[in-house]
Amino acid sequence: MFTKTLAAALLCGAFPFGACAQAATLSVETAAQPQIEAVIESFRTAIIDKDKARFTALFLHENITWQSVVGEDNFMRLRDGKPEAVKAKVDLKRTPVTFIDGIVNSPDRSEEQFRNARIETDGDVASVFFDYSFLNNGRETNHGKEAWHLLRTEQGWKIASVVWSVNWTPKPKP
């Protein structure tokens, strides 16, 4: 232990403090990337496998922020037929648990696909931003942008909030 500490002190002594601190930060951030990617993959596969226990274990607690917003084009179409429609309807009963319960209790196959994931982290807090598509029985039902905040806890990375935009392709008129 002493040898490693001495080596680190000598190495950092050879470089300006900022460079040494920056190298240590990059190391923590680099180590966090695959761990966060594993959370994303576990989220995805828990939906496919209808695995409630695995899904709910990904969250800091069951009452995190879990909020959608309807994309502008779709919102305008909604408003045409339903003037009282709300762009970002808050429903405190919607949680990760109610989401996965709906999937588990449905005979349909569900899948969420992620693309273009961008992860920002300092090793203890992270944000993930990506494009998503949600599929039901292999057909896209909606798509948009999704953002998560994660915290590194003693039990590993936990999702602290999930927000997403909801867009759908309009059905062709008969």
Summary of the structure (lengths in Angstrom):
residues: 174
radius of gyration: 20.9
end to end distance: 73.8
largest distance: 76.4
contacts: 439
relative contact order: 0.17
helix: 40%
strand: 33%
